[in-house]
Amino acid sequence: MAATKVALITASSAGLGAQIARVFAPDFRVVINYSSNSERAQSLLKELFSLPGSSSQASPRIHVIQADMSSKPSVENLVKETLSVMGRLDVVVSNAGWTRMTTFTDIEQQVNEEDWDRCFVMNVKTHLWLAYAAKDALAETEGTFISTASVAGVKPSGSSVPYAVTKAAQIHLMKSLAVILAPKIRVNAVSPGLMLTEWGLKFPEAKRNAAVNNTKLKRLATVEDVADQVRTLALSRSITGQNISIDGGSSL
């Protein structure tokens, strides 16, 4: 029987989002979302079509949608187009986020109002908008909503205080939504430590080495580690309201 289940993954043209799309593509129909880089999204589209198993799926198998996740109407339209094209929704991976690199321990760098406002929109409100827009479709399929948070939301750390505080708020939002949207919809979060994605590589080498040394396992999480955990959460029928730290033990 052709696979019909649909996974929508935001901010998925590169990095962690793209790896999550790769993990779902063999047996889910996938919607890729990008903000501005259409070339990168199209490149991933071609890659996903070539994966083993994707040819056996119902059509359309993979669809690309541009959306600005900082805009509530754009988030709403993303869900509307997904349902219009795919006909259903089983998994939503809310992967958008934002930060600015600062020295975490320098209070003078942590009082920029624009940083606080943008972090709150991209790390909290956009996830609420997406869950609200998708809730009816997910209830129909008894689906799941999974949000990408950060170890910075578990232990004060990371690129900035606004980022850490809003990631903590994002985790609490997911727990709140798990209460509100039960019993039909499962809601969970993953909190990766530093990953050496395009974004993670912006940290100076000294900070990256320090991050490795700060883990109990002496290794950083990879996008593959995190994407596999997202898939596990999507497939489990018994996990909700949980935040899974994927950080080599750095938050212990």
Buried (B, 14 or more C-beta within 10 A) or exposed (E): EEBBBBBBBBBBBBBBBBBBBBBBBBBBBBBBBBBEEEEBBBBBBEBBEEBEEBEEBBEEBBBBBBBBBBBBEBBBBBBEBBBEEBEBBBBBBBBBBBBBBBEBEEEEBBEBEEBBEBBBBBBBBBBBBBBBBBBEBBBEBEBBBBBBBBBBBBBEBBBBBBBBBBBBBBBBBBBEBBEEBEEEBBBBBBBBBBBBBEBBEEBEEEBBEEBBEBBEEEEBBBBEBBBBBBBBBBEEEEBBBBBBBBBBEBBE
